[in-house]
Amino acid sequence: MAGASSERQENGLIKAINDAVKANKSNPVTVVFDNVTMSGIVKAEKFGGRQAGGSEPYTDVVLYKGKSALNLSCKGESAPSLAGGGLKGLELAVPGIAKKFMTKAYEYLKTKKKLRVGDKVPDIYGKISKQDKMKIVIGNKAMGGPIDYMYIGPMDVTKQYDSKNNKLKVSGSMYPADQYAQSKELYFRLRARREDQRFDPTAKDGSGTPKIYGKSPSKGDSAGRIVVTDDTPASAQIITL
């Protein structure tokens, strides 16, 4: 369902922009977001390609402003996940950081929380350093980036085109990726993929990095999921990287 929602959002933004350009006889339009206005927009299209590791790319939509191509990462409004690709994606951004996080998370759960085999694993957050968060949020070519802007808005994009003033008003906000990264505290979040995954201190990946989670009895998933977020609950268990 999450994938379908993302596709709906991306397609809605693309259609809104291209319909306005078409209505303006294929001439540039001015797009008004909730927080910024962007003039000279001539086209929007879905990004083609994937990360080097095969995961979904960082870029979702390419926006053309004159001759410039701007890469957008599209996110929902509620605690958006700011980077994808899991361990492989993070390693492309900052080599070694995924292993460092997983190792520290394992040590925390084992020594501080004193988890035993079969225990339920709480979500773990890792605060990302200033020098690493820029690389992780913006990404690079191998990750299907780098991204120039983050579009954060509703899954159902609303639009209103004013043909007299040649202005397209769309729901959502547009943030320069570098400014967004600088202005936020960012965290890794590790969580189970399935409700029935439990703590397994012996589980490791091919490089010897702790996987923390055992295999799901119902679905067979054998790893957790890592995302990057700018929001943590008040009760969050946070480790520092």
C-alpha positions as CSV (number, residue, x, y, z in Angstrom):
1,M,0.0,0.0,0.0
2,A,2.9,2.4,0.8
3,G,4.3,1.9,-2.7
4,A,0.9,2.5,-4.3
5,S,0.5,5.7,-2.3
6,S,3.9,6.9,-3.4
7,E,3.2,6.2,-7.0
8,R,-0.1,8.1,-6.7
9,Q,1.7,11.1,-5.2
10,E,4.4,11.2,-7.8
11,N,2.0,10.7,-10.7
12,G,-0.3,13.4,-9.4
13,L,2.5,15.9,-9.2
14,I,3.8,15.0,-12.7
15,K,0.3,15.2,-14.2
16,A,-0.5,18.5,-12.5
17,I,2.6,20.2,-13.9
18,N,2.5,18.7,-17.4
19,D,-1.3,19.5,-17.8
20,A,-0.5,23.1,-16.9
21,V,2.3,23.3,-19.4
22,K,0.0,21.8,-22.0
23,A,-2.7,24.3,-21.2
24,N,-0.1,27.1,-21.7
25,K,0.6,25.9,-25.2
26,S,3.8,24.0,-24.1
27,N,5.3,27.2,-22.7
28,P,6.9,27.4,-19.2
29,V,4.6,27.8,-16.1
30,T,5.1,29.1,-12.6
31,V,4.5,26.5,-9.9
32,V,3.4,27.7,-6.5
33,F,4.1,25.3,-3.6
34,D,3.0,26.0,0.0
35,N,6.4,27.6,0.8
36,V,8.1,28.5,-2.4
37,T,7.3,29.6,-6.0
38,M,9.3,28.1,-8.9
39,S,9.1,29.9,-12.3
40,G,10.1,28.6,-15.7
41,I,8.9,25.0,-15.3
42,V,8.6,23.2,-18.6
43,K,8.1,19.5,-17.7
44,A,8.0,16.8,-15.0
45,E,8.7,13.1,-15.5
46,K,9.3,9.9,-13.5
47,F,12.9,9.1,-12.8
48,G,14.2,6.1,-14.7
49,G,16.7,3.8,-13.1
50,R,17.6,2.2,-9.7
51,Q,20.4,2.3,-7.1
52,A,23.6,0.4,-7.9
53,G,22.5,-2.3,-5.5
54,G,19.1,-2.7,-7.2
55,S,17.0,-0.8,-4.6
56,E,14.5,2.0,-5.4
57,P,16.4,5.2,-6.4
58,Y,16.6,8.3,-4.3
59,T,15.1,10.4,-7.1
60,D,11.4,10.0,-7.7
61,V,10.6,12.8,-10.1
62,V,12.7,15.0,-12.4
63,L,11.5,18.6,-12.7
64,Y,12.8,20.6,-15.7
65,K,13.3,24.3,-15.1
66,G,14.5,25.8,-18.3
67,K,17.4,23.7,-19.3
68,S,18.1,22.5,-15.8
69,A,17.0,19.1,-14.5
70,L,16.1,19.1,-10.8
71,N,15.9,15.7,-9.0
72,L,13.0,15.5,-6.5
73,S,12.5,13.0,-3.7
74,C,8.8,12.8,-2.9
75,K,7.7,12.2,0.7
76,G,4.5,12.0,2.6
77,E,3.6,14.5,5.4
78,S,3.7,12.2,8.4
79,A,7.2,11.5,9.7
80,P,8.7,10.9,6.2
81,S,11.4,8.4,5.7
82,L,14.2,10.5,4.2
83,A,16.4,7.9,2.6
84,G,15.9,4.4,1.3
85,G,17.8,1.4,0.1
86,G,18.4,-0.2,3.5
87,L,21.9,-1.3,4.4
88,K,23.1,-1.3,0.8
89,G,21.9,2.2,0.2
90,L,23.5,3.6,3.3
91,E,26.8,2.0,2.5
92,L,26.8,3.7,-0.9
93,A,26.3,7.1,0.9
94,V,28.8,6.6,3.8
95,P,30.8,3.3,3.5
96,G,30.9,1.6,6.9
97,I,28.1,3.5,8.6
98,A,25.5,0.8,8.3
99,K,27.8,-1.8,10.0
100,K,28.6,0.8,12.7
101,F,25.0,1.4,13.5
102,M,24.0,-2.2,13.5
103,T,26.9,-3.1,15.7
104,K,26.2,-0.4,18.2
105,A,22.5,-1.2,18.2
106,Y,23.3,-4.9,18.9
107,E,25.6,-3.9,21.8
108,Y,22.9,-1.7,23.2
109,L,20.3,-4.3,23.1
110,K,22.6,-7.0,24.5
111,T,24.2,-5.1,27.3
112,K,21.8,-2.3,28.2
113,K,18.5,-3.8,27.4
114,K,19.8,-7.3,28.2
115,L,17.6,-8.9,25.5
116,R,17.6,-12.7,25.2
117,V,16.9,-15.0,22.3
118,G,13.3,-14.7,21.3
119,D,12.6,-11.4,23.0
120,K,10.7,-8.7,21.1
121,V,13.1,-6.0,19.9
122,P,12.1,-2.3,20.4
123,D,12.7,0.2,17.7
124,I,16.2,1.6,17.9
125,Y,17.2,5.1,16.8
126,G,20.8,6.2,16.0
127,K,21.6,9.9,15.8
128,I,23.5,10.7,12.6
129,S,26.5,13.1,12.8
130,K,26.5,16.4,11.0
131,Q,29.2,15.3,8.5
132,D,27.2,12.2,7.5
133,K,23.7,13.4,7.3
134,M,24.3,15.6,4.3
135,K,25.7,12.6,2.3
136,I,22.8,10.4,3.4
137,V,20.0,12.8,2.6
138,I,21.3,14.1,-0.8
139,G,22.7,10.8,-2.0
140,N,24.9,10.3,-5.1
141,K,24.7,9.0,-8.6
142,A,25.1,5.3,-7.5
143,M,22.1,5.8,-5.3
144,G,19.9,7.2,-8.0
145,G,20.6,10.8,-6.9
146,P,21.8,13.2,-5.9
147,I,18.6,14.9,-5.1
148,D,18.1,18.7,-5.3
149,Y,14.8,19.1,-3.5
150,M,12.5,17.2,-1.2
151,Y,8.8,17.5,-2.1
152,I,6.8,16.8,1.1
153,G,3.0,16.8,0.6
154,P,-0.2,14.7,0.7
155,M,-0.5,11.5,-1.3
156,D,-3.4,13.0,-3.2
157,V,-1.9,16.0,-4.9
158,T,-4.4,18.9,-5.4
159,K,-4.0,21.5,-8.1
160,Q,-5.4,24.7,-9.3
161,Y,-4.2,26.4,-12.5
162,D,-4.7,30.1,-13.1
163,S,-4.4,30.5,-16.8
164,K,-4.7,34.3,-16.6
165,N,-1.6,34.6,-14.5
166,N,0.0,31.4,-15.7
167,K,0.3,30.0,-12.1
168,L,-0.2,26.4,-11.0
169,K,-0.9,26.0,-7.3
170,V,-0.2,22.5,-6.0
171,S,-0.4,21.1,-2.5
172,G,2.8,20.4,-0.6
173,S,6.1,22.1,0.1
174,M,9.5,22.0,-1.7
175,Y,12.7,22.1,0.4
176,P,16.3,22.3,-1.0
177,A,17.8,19.0,0.1
178,D,21.0,20.5,1.6
179,Q,19.1,23.0,3.6
180,Y,16.7,20.4,4.9
181,A,19.6,18.2,6.1
182,Q,21.3,21.1,7.8
183,S,18.2,22.3,9.6
184,K,17.1,18.9,11.0
185,E,18.5,16.4,13.5
186,L,18.4,13.1,11.6
187,Y,18.2,9.6,12.9
188,F,18.4,6.0,11.7
189,R,15.4,4.0,12.7
190,L,15.7,0.2,12.9
191,R,12.5,-1.8,13.1
192,A,11.2,-5.2,12.4
193,R,9.8,-6.0,9.0
194,R,7.3,-8.4,10.5
195,E,5.5,-8.4,13.9
196,D,6.7,-12.0,14.7
197,Q,10.4,-11.3,14.2
198,R,12.4,-11.6,17.5
199,F,15.9,-11.1,18.8
200,D,18.5,-13.5,17.6
201,P,22.0,-12.6,18.9
202,T,23.6,-15.1,16.5
203,A,22.1,-13.7,13.3
204,K,24.7,-12.0,11.0
205,D,24.9,-11.0,7.4
206,G,27.6,-12.2,5.0
207,S,30.1,-9.6,6.3
208,G,29.6,-10.6,9.9
209,T,27.5,-7.6,10.8
210,P,24.8,-8.4,13.4
211,K,21.3,-8.6,11.9
212,I,19.6,-8.5,15.4
213,Y,16.4,-10.0,14.1
214,G,15.7,-13.7,13.6
215,K,13.7,-15.1,10.7
216,S,9.9,-14.4,10.7
217,P,8.0,-17.7,11.2
218,S,5.1,-16.5,9.1
219,K,6.9,-14.8,6.2
220,G,10.5,-15.8,6.4
221,D,11.9,-12.2,6.5
222,S,15.4,-12.4,8.1
223,A,16.4,-8.8,8.6
224,G,15.0,-5.6,10.0
225,R,14.4,-2.4,8.1
226,I,16.5,0.8,8.3
227,V,15.1,4.2,7.4
228,V,16.3,7.8,8.0
229,T,13.8,10.1,9.8
230,D,13.8,13.6,11.3
231,D,11.3,12.6,14.0
232,T,11.5,10.4,17.1
233,P,8.9,9.6,19.8
234,A,9.4,10.9,23.3
235,S,10.2,7.4,24.5
236,A,12.7,6.7,21.7
237,Q,15.8,4.7,22.5
238,I,18.6,6.6,20.9
239,I,22.2,5.6,20.4
240,T,24.9,8.1,19.2
241,L,27.0,7.2,16.1
